Amino acid sequence: MTTSAASGASCASPMLRDRFLNALDASDDALLRDLARHLQSCTNTLPSTTCILLGLPEGSTYAVGALAVIKRQS
């Protein structure tokens, strides 16, 4: 994960973001839970179809998606 110190923004690697999307598509709850912990501060924008799938507003970040997954699995 890389972090922009100037803005406080945090971006997860493309590989980590792709693994999250693939785990979501595969309904792999164990992997989703693990990946979500690493994405809780990611400011990258989720794909719009993923936002719809998670019931989130279009333009939501991976951090918002990760929190939605964590809450859903609690």
C-alpha positions as CSV (number, residue, x, y, z in Angstrom):
1,M,0.0,0.0,0.0
2,T,1.3,3.5,-0.8
3,T,0.4,6.6,1.0
4,S,0.5,10.2,0.0
5,A,1.8,12.0,3.0
6,A,0.9,15.5,1.7
7,S,-2.8,14.8,1.4
8,G,-3.2,12.0,3.9
9,A,-4.7,10.0,1.1
10,S,-4.1,6.3,1.0
11,C,-4.1,4.1,-2.1
12,A,-4.0,0.3,-2.1
13,S,-2.1,-1.4,-4.9
14,P,-4.1,-2.3,-8.0
15,M,-3.4,-6.0,-7.3
16,L,-5.0,-5.7,-3.8
17,R,-8.0,-3.9,-5.2
18,D,-8.4,-6.5,-8.0
19,R,-8.2,-9.3,-5.4
20,F,-11.0,-7.6,-3.4
21,L,-13.2,-7.3,-6.5
22,N,-12.6,-11.0,-7.5
23,A,-13.3,-12.2,-4.0
24,L,-16.5,-10.2,-4.0
25,D,-17.5,-11.8,-7.4
26,A,-16.7,-15.3,-6.0
27,S,-18.5,-14.7,-2.7
28,D,-15.3,-15.7,-0.9
29,D,-16.3,-14.3,2.5
30,A,-13.0,-15.3,4.3
31,L,-10.8,-13.7,1.7
32,L,-13.1,-10.6,1.5
33,R,-12.9,-10.1,5.3
34,D,-9.1,-10.3,5.1
35,L,-8.8,-8.0,2.1
36,A,-11.3,-5.5,3.6
37,R,-9.0,-4.9,6.6
38,H,-6.3,-3.8,4.2
39,L,-8.6,-1.5,2.3
40,Q,-10.2,0.5,5.1
41,S,-8.2,3.6,4.3
42,C,-8.1,3.3,0.5
43,T,-9.3,6.4,-1.3
44,N,-9.5,4.9,-4.7
45,T,-13.0,4.8,-6.3
46,L,-14.9,1.5,-6.6
47,P,-16.2,0.6,-10.0
48,S,-19.9,1.7,-10.3
49,T,-21.1,-1.9,-10.7
50,T,-19.5,-2.8,-7.4
51,C,-21.1,0.2,-5.7
52,I,-24.5,-1.0,-7.0
53,L,-23.7,-4.6,-5.8
54,L,-22.9,-3.3,-2.3
55,G,-25.8,-0.8,-2.2
56,L,-23.4,2.1,-2.1
57,P,-23.6,5.5,-3.9
58,E,-21.7,5.7,-7.2
59,G,-18.3,7.1,-6.6
60,S,-17.8,5.4,-3.2
61,T,-14.2,4.5,-2.2
62,Y,-12.7,1.1,-1.5
63,A,-12.6,2.2,2.1
64,V,-16.4,2.6,2.1
65,G,-16.8,-0.7,0.3
66,A,-14.5,-2.5,2.8
67,L,-16.5,-1.1,5.7
68,A,-19.7,-2.3,4.1
69,V,-18.3,-5.8,3.6
70,I,-17.1,-5.9,7.3
71,K,-20.5,-4.7,8.6
72,R,-22.3,-7.2,6.3
73,Q,-20.3,-10.1,7.7
74,S,-20.6,-9.0,11.4
